[in-house]
């Protein structure tokens, strides 16, 4: 199949649906304070849119095309980032980040990239074929925004072979995790959604889990880390490739998630 650039994929498929909500509950994990017998990672131990070129409503979008250490926010809103000892590689379409232990990318802290009290979505493509033994409980960070001093976080990780979204406002939290593993050397599309008191997880266009989550303001004063939680309280490095990372200041519906997956799938 001829290779298409990430930009061409968005031009072809245009905007996604704006309706909120997610249909059908496939799996349910914990709610309330975010504890399910699986302690958090060490806490208890120590741009313009609507033109058809990008999915409507994206607050930031990274396709990782180009070269050099800078990564461009394709929305045009200026939330550009930088590579940290990270390289690009040919990928499913165009180029992707090639991440190893100690390497990652960052996007500077910005309140517009925080979940806050509103609906919020993060979406990305990942590929990995191993679970690092050196990481805390075998976890790998996909997209992490986390405060150093407390449990305040938007934590999108691989928990062993499963995809997990873990969110906390510092006092209350919720966690959803896929029942199936996705560490198989293939590309997968992961989407985490917060909307109207629920957290919902999708992988490859299908809902994996949903739970109630009574959250207040979620606004970690930290950069976005792509492919790492480099410090607090434990280092969680991803080993593999990341592509087409997007942040939305709204909740993508189940239909929108499926359309986004199909539109970007090669």
Order of alpha helices (4+ residues) and beta strands (2+ residues): alpha-beta-beta-beta-beta-beta-beta-beta-beta-beta-beta-beta-beta-beta-beta-beta-beta-beta-beta-alpha
